[in-house]
Amino acid sequence: MAAAPAAPLSGGEVYDTYCATCHAAGVGGAPTFADTAAWAPRIAKGMDELMLSTLNGINTMPAKGLCMSCSDAELTDAVIYMVDAAQ
């Protein structure tokens, strides 16, 4: 009998496990969590652009923020989690 697949991670869990490594302290120029000024121009570009950056990487951020096991839906939830905190 095959093991049941693991439940998807929430946006907060993805952030805590993968994103916070850089976004908590602004490593490599990453916008810090809940910093409205840093996030505003990024948010203004729209969710599609944020997801392109997340999936493909941007500047010093590697593709998927190194969460290669994360689904696109999990990464979307993480981006929404960070955007919500910055608004």
PDB file of N, CA, C and O in Angstrom:
ATOM      1  N   MET A   1       0.841  -1.177   0.000  1.00  0.00           N
ATOM      2  CA  MET A   1       0.000   0.000   0.000  1.00  0.00           C
ATOM      3  C   MET A   1       0.889   1.244   0.000  1.00  0.00           C
ATOM      4  O   MET A   1       1.802   1.361   0.817  1.00  0.00           O
ATOM      5  N   ALA A   2       0.617   2.164  -0.916  1.00  0.00           N
ATOM      6  CA  ALA A   2       1.409   3.384  -1.035  1.00  0.00           C
ATOM      7  C   ALA A   2       1.057   4.351   0.090  1.00  0.00           C
ATOM      8  O   ALA A   2      -0.088   4.427   0.537  1.00  0.00           O
ATOM      9  N   ALA A   3       2.061   5.077   0.528  1.00  0.00           N
ATOM     10  CA  ALA A   3       1.828   6.088   1.556  1.00  0.00           C
ATOM     11  C   ALA A   3       1.019   7.237   0.971  1.00  0.00           C
ATOM     12  O   ALA A   3       1.179   7.590  -0.197  1.00  0.00           O
ATOM     13  N   ALA A   4       0.174   7.799   1.771  1.00  0.00           N
ATOM     14  CA  ALA A   4      -0.621   8.940   1.330  1.00  0.00           C
ATOM     15  C   ALA A   4       0.314  10.125   1.088  1.00  0.00           C
ATOM     16  O   ALA A   4       1.271  10.330   1.835  1.00  0.00           O
ATOM     17  N   PRO A   5       0.035  10.890   0.056  1.00  0.00           N
ATOM     18  CA  PRO A   5       0.894  12.053  -0.189  1.00  0.00           C
ATOM     19  C   PRO A   5       0.786  13.048   0.966  1.00  0.00           C
ATOM     20  O   PRO A   5      -0.257  13.172   1.608  1.00  0.00           O
ATOM     21  N   ALA A   6       1.862  13.735   1.207  1.00  0.00           N
ATOM     22  CA  ALA A   6       1.865  14.728   2.286  1.00  0.00           C
ATOM     23  C   ALA A   6       0.920  15.869   1.940  1.00  0.00           C
ATOM     24  O   ALA A   6       0.767  16.237   0.775  1.00  0.00           O
ATOM     25  N   ALA A   7       0.297  16.414   2.954  1.00  0.00           N
ATOM     26  CA  ALA A   7      -0.580  17.561   2.746  1.00  0.00           C
ATOM     27  C   ALA A   7       0.259  18.735   2.258  1.00  0.00           C
ATOM     28  O   ALA A   7       1.412  18.884   2.663  1.00  0.00           O
ATOM     29  N   PRO A   8      -0.308  19.565   1.398  1.00  0.00           N
ATOM     30  CA  PRO A   8       0.446  20.733   0.931  1.00  0.00           C
ATOM     31  C   PRO A   8       0.796  21.651   2.107  1.00  0.00           C
ATOM     32  O   PRO A   8       0.053  21.748   3.083  1.00  0.00           O
ATOM     33  N   LEU A   9       1.927  22.308   1.989  1.00  0.00           N
ATOM     34  CA  LEU A   9       2.334  23.284   2.996  1.00  0.00           C
ATOM     35  C   LEU A   9       1.514  24.551   2.815  1.00  0.00           C
ATOM     36  O   LEU A   9       1.165  24.915   1.692  1.00  0.00           O
ATOM     37  N   SER A  10       1.208  25.218   3.915  1.00  0.00           N
ATOM     38  CA  SER A  10       0.529  26.512   3.835  1.00  0.00           C
ATOM     39  C   SER A  10       1.548  27.569   3.415  1.00  0.00           C
ATOM     40  O   SER A  10       2.756  27.330   3.431  1.00  0.00           O
ATOM     41  N   GLY A  11       1.042  28.731   3.041  1.00  0.00           N
ATOM     42  CA  GLY A  11       1.938  29.825   2.699  1.00  0.00           C
ATOM     43  C   GLY A  11       2.881  30.175   3.834  1.00  0.00           C
ATOM     44  O   GLY A  11       4.065  30.428   3.612  1.00  0.00           O
ATOM     45  N   GLY A  12       2.354  30.190   5.052  1.00  0.00           N
ATOM     46  CA  GLY A  12       3.185  30.479   6.218  1.00  0.00           C
ATOM     47  C   GLY A  12       4.245  29.422   6.451  1.00  0.00           C
ATOM     48  O   GLY A  12       5.374  29.736   6.830  1.00  0.00           O
ATOM     49  N   GLU A  13       3.881  28.169   6.223  1.00  0.00           N
ATOM     50  CA  GLU A  13       4.860  27.081   6.409  1.00  0.00           C
ATOM     51  C   GLU A  13       5.966  27.160   5.365  1.00  0.00           C
ATOM     52  O   GLU A  13       7.137  26.953   5.685  1.00  0.00           O
ATOM     53  N   VAL A  14       5.607  27.456   4.126  1.00  0.00           N
ATOM     54  CA  VAL A  14       6.629  27.610   3.080  1.00  0.00           C
ATOM     55  C   VAL A  14       7.536  28.785   3.436  1.00  0.00           C
ATOM     56  O   VAL A  14       8.761  28.685   3.353  1.00  0.00           O
ATOM     57  N   TYR A  15       6.921  29.898   3.833  1.00  0.00           N
ATOM     58  CA  TYR A  15       7.724  31.069   4.221  1.00  0.00           C
ATOM     59  C   TYR A  15       8.689  30.711   5.353  1.00  0.00           C
ATOM     60  O   TYR A  15       9.891  30.957   5.256  1.00  0.00           O
ATOM     61  N   ASP A  16       8.151  30.129   6.424  1.00  0.00           N
ATOM     62  CA  ASP A  16       8.981  29.805   7.590  1.00  0.00           C
ATOM     63  C   ASP A  16      10.104  28.841   7.249  1.00  0.00           C
ATOM     64  O   ASP A  16      11.211  28.969   7.772  1.00  0.00           O
ATOM     65  N   THR A  17       9.834  27.884   6.382  1.00  0.00           N
ATOM     66  CA  THR A  17      10.801  26.837   6.067  1.00  0.00           C
ATOM     67  C   THR A  17      11.827  27.262   5.025  1.00  0.00           C
ATOM     68  O   THR A  17      12.997  26.893   5.121  1.00  0.00           O
ATOM     69  N   TYR A  18      11.396  28.036   4.029  1.00  0.00           N
ATOM     70  CA  TYR A  18      12.279  28.351   2.906  1.00  0.00           C
ATOM     71  C   TYR A  18      12.540  29.847   2.723  1.00  0.00           C
ATOM     72  O   TYR A  18      13.689  30.260   2.570  1.00  0.00           O
ATOM     73  N   CYS A  19      11.503  30.644   2.738  1.00  0.00           N
ATOM     74  CA  CYS A  19      11.619  32.062   2.364  1.00  0.00           C
ATOM     75  C   CYS A  19      12.267  32.921   3.447  1.00  0.00           C
ATOM     76  O   CYS A  19      13.016  33.851   3.148  1.00  0.00           O
ATOM     77  N   ALA A  20      11.974  32.604   4.699  1.00  0.00           N
ATOM     78  CA  ALA A  20      12.458  33.434   5.808  1.00  0.00           C
ATOM     79  C   ALA A  20      13.976  33.477   5.870  1.00  0.00           C
ATOM     80  O   ALA A  20      14.542  34.431   6.405  1.00  0.00           O
ATOM     81  N   THR A  21      14.635  32.475   5.341  1.00  0.00           N
ATOM     82  CA  THR A  21      16.098  32.450   5.351  1.00  0.00           C
ATOM     83  C   THR A  21      16.657  33.766   4.812  1.00  0.00           C
ATOM     84  O   THR A  21      17.618  34.306   5.360  1.00  0.00           O
ATOM     85  N   CYS A  22      16.060  34.275   3.750  1.00  0.00           N
ATOM     86  CA  CYS A  22      16.526  35.533   3.166  1.00  0.00           C
ATOM     87  C   CYS A  22      15.592  36.706   3.453  1.00  0.00           C
ATOM     88  O   CYS A  22      16.057  37.818   3.699  1.00  0.00           O
ATOM     89  N   HIS A  23      14.283  36.470   3.424  1.00  0.00           N
ATOM     90  CA  HIS A  23      13.338  37.579   3.552  1.00  0.00           C
ATOM     91  C   HIS A  23      13.194  38.109   4.976  1.00  0.00           C
ATOM     92  O   HIS A  23      12.693  39.219   5.153  1.00  0.00           O
ATOM     93  N   ALA A  24      13.607  37.373   5.983  1.00  0.00           N
ATOM     94  CA  ALA A  24      13.534  37.889   7.355  1.00  0.00           C
ATOM     95  C   ALA A  24      14.588  38.962   7.595  1.00  0.00           C
ATOM     96  O   ALA A  24      14.348  39.918   8.333  1.00  0.00           O
ATOM     97  N   ALA A  25      15.750  38.808   6.979  1.00  0.00           N
ATOM     98  CA  ALA A  25      16.861  39.738   7.227  1.00  0.00           C
ATOM     99  C   ALA A  25      17.260  40.552   6.001  1.00  0.00           C
ATOM    100  O   ALA A  25      18.160  41.388   6.088  1.00  0.00           O
ATOM    101  N   GLY A  26      16.613  40.326   4.867  1.00  0.00           N
ATOM    102  CA  GLY A  26      16.961  41.076   3.660  1.00  0.00           C
ATOM    103  C   GLY A  26      18.238  40.615   2.992  1.00  0.00           C
ATOM    104  O   GLY A  26      18.919  41.405   2.337  1.00  0.00           O
ATOM    105  N   VAL A  27      18.571  39.341   3.152  1.00  0.00           N
ATOM    106  CA  VAL A  27      19.785  38.787   2.563  1.00  0.00           C
ATOM    107  C   VAL A  27      19.758  38.982   1.041  1.00  0.00           C
ATOM    108  O   VAL A  27      18.751  38.702   0.390  1.00  0.00           O
ATOM    109  N   GLY A  28      20.850  39.453   0.494  1.00  0.00           N
ATOM    110  CA  GLY A  28      20.970  39.614  -0.953  1.00  0.00           C
ATOM    111  C   GLY A  28      20.004  40.619  -1.546  1.00  0.00           C
ATOM    112  O   GLY A  28      19.709  40.569  -2.740  1.00  0.00           O
ATOM    113  N   GLY A  29      19.505  41.535  -0.719  1.00  0.00           N
ATOM    114  CA  GLY A  29      18.572  42.540  -1.214  1.00  0.00           C
ATOM    115  C   GLY A  29      17.124  42.102  -1.231  1.00  0.00           C
ATOM    116  O   GLY A  29      16.273  42.803  -1.779  1.00  0.00           O
ATOM    117  N   ALA A  30      16.826  40.947  -0.638  1.00  0.00           N
ATOM    118  CA  ALA A  30      15.439  40.471  -0.583  1.00  0.00           C
ATOM    119  C   ALA A  30      14.588  41.458   0.211  1.00  0.00           C
ATOM    120  O   ALA A  30      15.024  41.944   1.254  1.00  0.00           O
ATOM    121  N   PRO A  31      13.374  41.763  -0.269  1.00  0.00           N
ATOM    122  CA  PRO A  31      12.497  42.628   0.521  1.00  0.00           C
ATOM    123  C   PRO A  31      12.126  41.912   1.812  1.00  0.00           C
ATOM    124  O   PRO A  31      11.725  40.748   1.788  1.00  0.00           O
ATOM    125  N   THR A  32      12.258  42.597   2.926  1.00  0.00           N
ATOM    126  CA  THR A  32      11.988  41.948   4.204  1.00  0.00           C
ATOM    127  C   THR A  32      10.490  41.798   4.454  1.00  0.00           C
ATOM    128  O   THR A  32       9.669  42.568   3.956  1.00  0.00           O
ATOM    129  N   PHE A  33      10.175  40.795   5.231  1.00  0.00           N
ATOM    130  CA  PHE A  33       8.800  40.454   5.549  1.00  0.00           C
ATOM    131  C   PHE A  33       8.081  41.650   6.160  1.00  0.00           C
ATOM    132  O   PHE A  33       8.590  42.276   7.090  1.00  0.00           O
ATOM    133  N   ALA A  34       6.918  41.963   5.647  1.00  0.00           N
ATOM    134  CA  ALA A  34       6.026  43.017   6.139  1.00  0.00           C
ATOM    135  C   ALA A  34       6.566  44.432   5.949  1.00  0.00           C
ATOM    136  O   ALA A  34       6.037  45.368   6.548  1.00  0.00           O
ATOM    137  N   ASP A  35       7.594  44.613   5.139  1.00  0.00           N
ATOM    138  CA  ASP A  35       8.139  45.941   4.853  1.00  0.00           C
ATOM    139  C   ASP A  35       7.329  46.550   3.708  1.00  0.00           C
ATOM    140  O   ASP A  35       7.595  46.280   2.537  1.00  0.00           O
ATOM    141  N   THR A  36       6.350  47.365   4.053  1.00  0.00           N
ATOM    142  CA  THR A  36       5.430  47.893   3.043  1.00  0.00           C
ATOM    143  C   THR A  36       6.148  48.706   1.970  1.00  0.00           C
ATOM    144  O   THR A  36       5.787  48.627   0.796  1.00  0.00           O
ATOM    145  N   ALA A  37       7.152  49.481   2.350  1.00  0.00           N
ATOM    146  CA  ALA A  37       7.868  50.295   1.360  1.00  0.00           C
ATOM    147  C   ALA A  37       8.647  49.434   0.371  1.00  0.00           C
ATOM    148  O   ALA A  37       8.669  49.722  -0.825  1.00  0.00           O
ATOM    149  N   ALA A  38       9.278  48.391   0.867  1.00  0.00           N
ATOM    150  CA  ALA A  38      10.054  47.508  -0.013  1.00  0.00           C
ATOM    151  C   ALA A  38       9.163  46.690  -0.932  1.00  0.00           C
ATOM    152  O   ALA A  38       9.519  46.427  -2.080  1.00  0.00           O
ATOM    153  N   TRP A  39       8.007  46.288  -0.426  1.00  0.00           N
ATOM    154  CA  TRP A  39       7.115  45.439  -1.214  1.00  0.00           C
ATOM    155  C   TRP A  39       6.232  46.211  -2.177  1.00  0.00           C
ATOM    156  O   TRP A  39       5.821  45.660  -3.198  1.00  0.00           O
ATOM    157  N   ALA A  40       5.924  47.481  -1.884  1.00  0.00           N
ATOM    158  CA  ALA A  40       4.966  48.237  -2.699  1.00  0.00           C
ATOM    159  C   ALA A  40       5.269  48.210  -4.199  1.00  0.00           C
ATOM    160  O   ALA A  40       4.362  47.922  -4.980  1.00  0.00           O
ATOM    161  N   PRO A  41       6.491  48.494  -4.637  1.00  0.00           N
ATOM    162  CA  PRO A  41       6.733  48.472  -6.090  1.00  0.00           C
ATOM    163  C   PRO A  41       6.640  47.068  -6.682  1.00  0.00           C
ATOM    164  O   PRO A  41       6.305  46.906  -7.855  1.00  0.00           O
ATOM    165  N   ARG A  42       6.930  46.078  -5.889  1.00  0.00           N
ATOM    166  CA  ARG A  42       6.824  44.696  -6.360  1.00  0.00           C
ATOM    167  C   ARG A  42       5.355  44.298  -6.488  1.00  0.00           C
ATOM    168  O   ARG A  42       4.945  43.693  -7.478  1.00  0.00           O
ATOM    169  N   ILE A  43       4.578  44.646  -5.475  1.00  0.00           N
ATOM    170  CA  ILE A  43       3.146  44.341  -5.485  1.00  0.00           C
ATOM    171  C   ILE A  43       2.471  45.056  -6.647  1.00  0.00           C
ATOM    172  O   ILE A  43       1.557  44.512  -7.268  1.00  0.00           O
ATOM    173  N   ALA A  44       2.920  46.279  -6.943  1.00  0.00           N
ATOM    174  CA  ALA A  44       2.331  47.065  -8.027  1.00  0.00           C
ATOM    175  C   ALA A  44       2.492  46.383  -9.387  1.00  0.00           C
ATOM    176  O   ALA A  44       1.703  46.630 -10.299  1.00  0.00           O
ATOM    177  N   LYS A  45       3.497  45.538  -9.527  1.00  0.00           N
ATOM    178  CA  LYS A  45       3.711  44.819 -10.792  1.00  0.00           C
ATOM    179  C   LYS A  45       2.683  43.717 -11.012  1.00  0.00           C
ATOM    180  O   LYS A  45       2.495  43.257 -12.139  1.00  0.00           O
ATOM    181  N   GLY A  46       2.022  43.295  -9.948  1.00  0.00           N
ATOM    182  CA  GLY A  46       0.984  42.272 -10.072  1.00  0.00           C
ATOM    183  C   GLY A  46       1.476  40.881  -9.716  1.00  0.00           C
ATOM    184  O   GLY A  46       2.674  40.598  -9.693  1.00  0.00           O
ATOM    185  N   MET A  47       0.518  40.041  -9.443  1.00  0.00           N
ATOM    186  CA  MET A  47       0.806  38.673  -9.006  1.00  0.00           C
ATOM    187  C   MET A  47       1.515  37.858 -10.094  1.00  0.00           C
ATOM    188  O   MET A  47       2.387  37.046  -9.786  1.00  0.00           O
ATOM    189  N   ASP A  48       1.149  38.068 -11.352  1.00  0.00           N
ATOM    190  CA  ASP A  48       1.809  37.312 -12.424  1.00  0.00           C
ATOM    191  C   ASP A  48       3.315  37.562 -12.429  1.00  0.00           C
ATOM    192  O   ASP A  48       4.103  36.625 -12.556  1.00  0.00           O
ATOM    193  N   GLU A  49       3.714  38.827 -12.291  1.00  0.00           N
ATOM    194  CA  GLU A  49       5.146  39.157 -12.264  1.00  0.00           C
ATOM    195  C   GLU A  49       5.820  38.612 -11.013  1.00  0.00           C
ATOM    196  O   GLU A  49       6.940  38.107 -11.082  1.00  0.00           O
ATOM    197  N   LEU A  50       5.143  38.712  -9.868  1.00  0.00           N
ATOM    198  CA  LEU A  50       5.707  38.152  -8.635  1.00  0.00           C
ATOM    199  C   LEU A  50       5.940  36.653  -8.782  1.00  0.00           C
ATOM    200  O   LEU A  50       6.957  36.129  -8.327  1.00  0.00           O
ATOM    201  N   MET A  51       5.001  35.971  -9.413  1.00  0.00           N
ATOM    202  CA  MET A  51       5.159  34.524  -9.579  1.00  0.00           C
ATOM    203  C   MET A  51       6.251  34.184 -10.585  1.00  0.00           C
ATOM    204  O   MET A  51       6.960  33.194 -10.406  1.00  0.00           O
ATOM    205  N   LEU A  52       6.403  34.983 -11.638  1.00  0.00           N
ATOM    206  CA  LEU A  52       7.509  34.748 -12.571  1.00  0.00           C
ATOM    207  C   LEU A  52       8.844  34.853 -11.840  1.00  0.00           C
ATOM    208  O   LEU A  52       9.739  34.032 -12.039  1.00  0.00           O
ATOM    209  N   SER A  53       8.968  35.873 -10.992  1.00  0.00           N
ATOM    210  CA  SER A  53      10.199  36.032 -10.210  1.00  0.00           C
ATOM    211  C   SER A  53      10.393  34.873  -9.256  1.00  0.00           C
ATOM    212  O   SER A  53      11.510  34.386  -9.080  1.00  0.00           O
ATOM    213  N   THR A  54       9.304  34.428  -8.636  1.00  0.00           N
ATOM    214  CA  THR A  54       9.387  33.323  -7.683  1.00  0.00           C
ATOM    215  C   THR A  54       9.800  32.035  -8.376  1.00  0.00           C
ATOM    216  O   THR A  54      10.696  31.334  -7.905  1.00  0.00           O
ATOM    217  N   LEU A  55       9.162  31.725  -9.474  1.00  0.00           N
ATOM    218  CA  LEU A  55       9.420  30.460 -10.162  1.00  0.00           C
ATOM    219  C   LEU A  55      10.770  30.431 -10.865  1.00  0.00           C
ATOM    220  O   LEU A  55      11.431  29.393 -10.897  1.00  0.00           O
ATOM    221  N   ASN A  56      11.185  31.569 -11.431  1.00  0.00           N
ATOM    222  CA  ASN A  56      12.408  31.609 -12.234  1.00  0.00           C
ATOM    223  C   ASN A  56      13.607  32.182 -11.498  1.00  0.00           C
ATOM    224  O   ASN A  56      14.743  32.030 -11.947  1.00  0.00           O
ATOM    225  N   GLY A  57      13.363  32.841 -10.369  1.00  0.00           N
ATOM    226  CA  GLY A  57      14.426  33.519  -9.655  1.00  0.00           C
ATOM    227  C   GLY A  57      14.583  34.940 -10.180  1.00  0.00           C
ATOM    228  O   GLY A  57      14.189  35.245 -11.306  1.00  0.00           O
ATOM    229  N   ILE A  58      15.153  35.793  -9.366  1.00  0.00           N
ATOM    230  CA  ILE A  58      15.407  37.179  -9.751  1.00  0.00           C
ATOM    231  C   ILE A  58      16.574  37.690  -8.912  1.00  0.00           C
ATOM    232  O   ILE A  58      16.672  37.402  -7.719  1.00  0.00           O
ATOM    233  N   ASN A  59      17.449  38.447  -9.552  1.00  0.00           N
ATOM    234  CA  ASN A  59      18.644  38.960  -8.873  1.00  0.00           C
ATOM    235  C   ASN A  59      19.348  37.805  -8.150  1.00  0.00           C
ATOM    236  O   ASN A  59      19.722  36.828  -8.799  1.00  0.00           O
ATOM    237  N   THR A  60      19.537  37.886  -6.834  1.00  0.00           N
ATOM    238  CA  THR A  60      20.237  36.812  -6.125  1.00  0.00           C
ATOM    239  C   THR A  60      19.307  35.695  -5.661  1.00  0.00           C
ATOM    240  O   THR A  60      19.772  34.683  -5.138  1.00  0.00           O
ATOM    241  N   MET A  61      17.995  35.867  -5.848  1.00  0.00           N
ATOM    242  CA  MET A  61      17.057  34.812  -5.440  1.00  0.00           C
ATOM    243  C   MET A  61      17.063  33.689  -6.475  1.00  0.00           C
ATOM    244  O   MET A  61      16.813  33.931  -7.656  1.00  0.00           O
ATOM    245  N   PRO A  62      17.345  32.471  -6.040  1.00  0.00           N
ATOM    246  CA  PRO A  62      17.312  31.346  -6.979  1.00  0.00           C
ATOM    247  C   PRO A  62      15.874  30.949  -7.312  1.00  0.00           C
ATOM    248  O   PRO A  62      14.937  31.309  -6.600  1.00  0.00           O
ATOM    249  N   ALA A  63      15.720  30.219  -8.384  1.00  0.00           N
ATOM    250  CA  ALA A  63      14.405  29.723  -8.782  1.00  0.00           C
ATOM    251  C   ALA A  63      13.744  28.998  -7.619  1.00  0.00           C
ATOM    252  O   ALA A  63      14.374  28.205  -6.919  1.00  0.00           O
ATOM    253  N   LYS A  64      12.474  29.285  -7.432  1.00  0.00           N
ATOM    254  CA  LYS A  64      11.651  28.681  -6.382  1.00  0.00           C
ATOM    255  C   LYS A  64      12.218  28.911  -4.984  1.00  0.00           C
ATOM    256  O   LYS A  64      11.840  28.210  -4.045  1.00  0.00           O
ATOM    257  N   GLY A  65      13.109  29.872  -4.834  1.00  0.00           N
ATOM    258  CA  GLY A  65      13.704  30.119  -3.526  1.00  0.00           C
ATOM    259  C   GLY A  65      14.339  28.865  -2.949  1.00  0.00           C
ATOM    260  O   GLY A  65      14.418  28.692  -1.733  1.00  0.00           O
ATOM    261  N   LEU A  66      14.786  27.999  -3.839  1.00  0.00           N
ATOM    262  CA  LEU A  66      15.394  26.702  -3.524  1.00  0.00           C
ATOM    263  C   LEU A  66      14.409  25.667  -2.985  1.00  0.00           C
ATOM    264  O   LEU A  66      14.834  24.603  -2.535  1.00  0.00           O
ATOM    265  N   CYS A  67      13.121  25.943  -3.017  1.00  0.00           N
ATOM    266  CA  CYS A  67      12.140  24.938  -2.590  1.00  0.00           C
ATOM    267  C   CYS A  67      11.702  24.137  -3.806  1.00  0.00           C
ATOM    268  O   CYS A  67      10.594  24.306  -4.315  1.00  0.00           O
ATOM    269  N   MET A  68      12.577  23.274  -4.254  1.00  0.00           N
ATOM    270  CA  MET A  68      12.298  22.484  -5.452  1.00  0.00           C
ATOM    271  C   MET A  68      11.170  21.485  -5.235  1.00  0.00           C
ATOM    272  O   MET A  68      10.564  21.017  -6.199  1.00  0.00           O
ATOM    273  N   SER A  69      10.886  21.158  -3.989  1.00  0.00           N
ATOM    274  CA  SER A  69       9.786  20.232  -3.705  1.00  0.00           C
ATOM    275  C   SER A  69       8.441  20.949  -3.596  1.00  0.00           C
ATOM    276  O   SER A  69       7.398  20.299  -3.516  1.00  0.00           O
ATOM    277  N   CYS A  70       8.455  22.274  -3.591  1.00  0.00           N
ATOM    278  CA  CYS A  70       7.204  23.034  -3.485  1.00  0.00           C
ATOM    279  C   CYS A  70       6.472  23.042  -4.826  1.00  0.00           C
ATOM    280  O   CYS A  70       7.076  23.190  -5.888  1.00  0.00           O
ATOM    281  N   SER A  71       5.171  22.880  -4.744  1.00  0.00           N
ATOM    282  CA  SER A  71       4.352  22.998  -5.951  1.00  0.00           C
ATOM    283  C   SER A  71       4.167  24.477  -6.270  1.00  0.00           C
ATOM    284  O   SER A  71       4.426  25.344  -5.436  1.00  0.00           O
ATOM    285  N   ASP A  72       3.716  24.748  -7.483  1.00  0.00           N
ATOM    286  CA  ASP A  72       3.420  26.140  -7.840  1.00  0.00           C
ATOM    287  C   ASP A  72       2.354  26.706  -6.909  1.00  0.00           C
ATOM    288  O   ASP A  72       2.419  27.878  -6.540  1.00  0.00           O
ATOM    289  N   ALA A  73       1.384  25.898  -6.528  1.00  0.00           N
ATOM    290  CA  ALA A  73       0.318  26.354  -5.625  1.00  0.00           C
ATOM    291  C   ALA A  73       0.885  26.712  -4.251  1.00  0.00           C
ATOM    292  O   ALA A  73       0.486  27.714  -3.658  1.00  0.00           O
ATOM    293  N   GLU A  74       1.805  25.907  -3.750  1.00  0.00           N
ATOM    294  CA  GLU A  74       2.424  26.207  -2.453  1.00  0.00           C
ATOM    295  C   GLU A  74       3.227  27.503  -2.527  1.00  0.00           C
ATOM    296  O   GLU A  74       3.189  28.316  -1.603  1.00  0.00           O
ATOM    297  N   LEU A  75       3.954  27.693  -3.627  1.00  0.00           N
ATOM    298  CA  LEU A  75       4.728  28.918  -3.785  1.00  0.00           C
ATOM    299  C   LEU A  75       3.803  30.132  -3.930  1.00  0.00           C
ATOM    300  O   LEU A  75       4.093  31.203  -3.397  1.00  0.00           O
ATOM    301  N   THR A  76       2.706  29.963  -4.641  1.00  0.00           N
ATOM    302  CA  THR A  76       1.725  31.044  -4.760  1.00  0.00           C
ATOM    303  C   THR A  76       1.200  31.426  -3.382  1.00  0.00           C
ATOM    304  O   THR A  76       1.085  32.608  -3.058  1.00  0.00           O
ATOM    305  N   ASP A  77       0.882  30.419  -2.575  1.00  0.00           N
ATOM    306  CA  ASP A  77       0.388  30.691  -1.219  1.00  0.00           C
ATOM    307  C   ASP A  77       1.437  31.425  -0.380  1.00  0.00           C
ATOM    308  O   ASP A  77       1.095  32.283   0.433  1.00  0.00           O
ATOM    309  N   ALA A  78       2.709  31.088  -0.579  1.00  0.00           N
ATOM    310  CA  ALA A  78       3.775  31.770   0.161  1.00  0.00           C
ATOM    311  C   ALA A  78       3.889  33.230  -0.270  1.00  0.00           C
ATOM    312  O   ALA A  78       4.075  34.118   0.563  1.00  0.00           O
ATOM    313  N   VAL A  79       3.776  33.471  -1.575  1.00  0.00           N
ATOM    314  CA  VAL A  79       3.845  34.848  -2.069  1.00  0.00           C
ATOM    315  C   VAL A  79       2.654  35.644  -1.540  1.00  0.00           C
ATOM    316  O   VAL A  79       2.812  36.785  -1.106  1.00  0.00           O
ATOM    317  N   ILE A  80       1.483  35.053  -1.576  1.00  0.00           N
ATOM    318  CA  ILE A  80       0.282  35.723  -1.039  1.00  0.00           C
ATOM    319  C   ILE A  80       0.483  36.021   0.448  1.00  0.00           C
ATOM    320  O   ILE A  80       0.115  37.097   0.919  1.00  0.00           O
ATOM    321  N   TYR A  81       1.051  35.095   1.171  1.00  0.00           N
ATOM    322  CA  TYR A  81       1.324  35.292   2.607  1.00  0.00           C
ATOM    323  C   TYR A  81       2.237  36.506   2.815  1.00  0.00           C
ATOM    324  O   TYR A  81       1.986  37.329   3.696  1.00  0.00           O
ATOM    325  N   MET A  82       3.288  36.617   2.011  1.00  0.00           N
ATOM    326  CA  MET A  82       4.210  37.738   2.154  1.00  0.00           C
ATOM    327  C   MET A  82       3.572  39.054   1.702  1.00  0.00           C
ATOM    328  O   MET A  82       3.759  40.087   2.346  1.00  0.00           O
ATOM    329  N   VAL A  83       2.828  39.021   0.612  1.00  0.00           N
ATOM    330  CA  VAL A  83       2.153  40.225   0.118  1.00  0.00           C
ATOM    331  C   VAL A  83       1.137  40.713   1.133  1.00  0.00           C
ATOM    332  O   VAL A  83       1.081  41.906   1.430  1.00  0.00           O
ATOM    333  N   ASP A  84       0.337  39.810   1.665  1.00  0.00           N
ATOM    334  CA  ASP A  84      -0.673  40.195   2.660  1.00  0.00           C
ATOM    335  C   ASP A  84      -0.033  40.873   3.866  1.00  0.00           C
ATOM    336  O   ASP A  84      -0.588  41.824   4.415  1.00  0.00           O
ATOM    337  N   ALA A  85       1.130  40.385   4.276  1.00  0.00           N
ATOM    338  CA  ALA A  85       1.810  40.956   5.444  1.00  0.00           C
ATOM    339  C   ALA A  85       2.348  42.358   5.158  1.00  0.00           C
ATOM    340  O   ALA A  85       2.554  43.151   6.076  1.00  0.00           O
ATOM    341  N   ALA A  86       2.575  42.654   3.875  1.00  0.00           N
ATOM    342  CA  ALA A  86       3.176  43.934   3.497  1.00  0.00           C
ATOM    343  C   ALA A  86       2.138  44.983   3.104  1.00  0.00           C
ATOM    344  O   ALA A  86       2.498  46.088   2.698  1.00  0.00           O
ATOM    345  N   GLN A  87       0.874  44.652   3.220  1.00  0.00           N
ATOM    346  CA  GLN A  87      -0.167  45.608   2.825  1.00  0.00           C
ATOM    347  C   GLN A  87      -0.866  46.199   4.018  1.00  0.00           C
ATOM    348  O   GLN A  87      -1.768  47.021   3.861  1.00  0.00           O
TER     349      GLN A  87
END
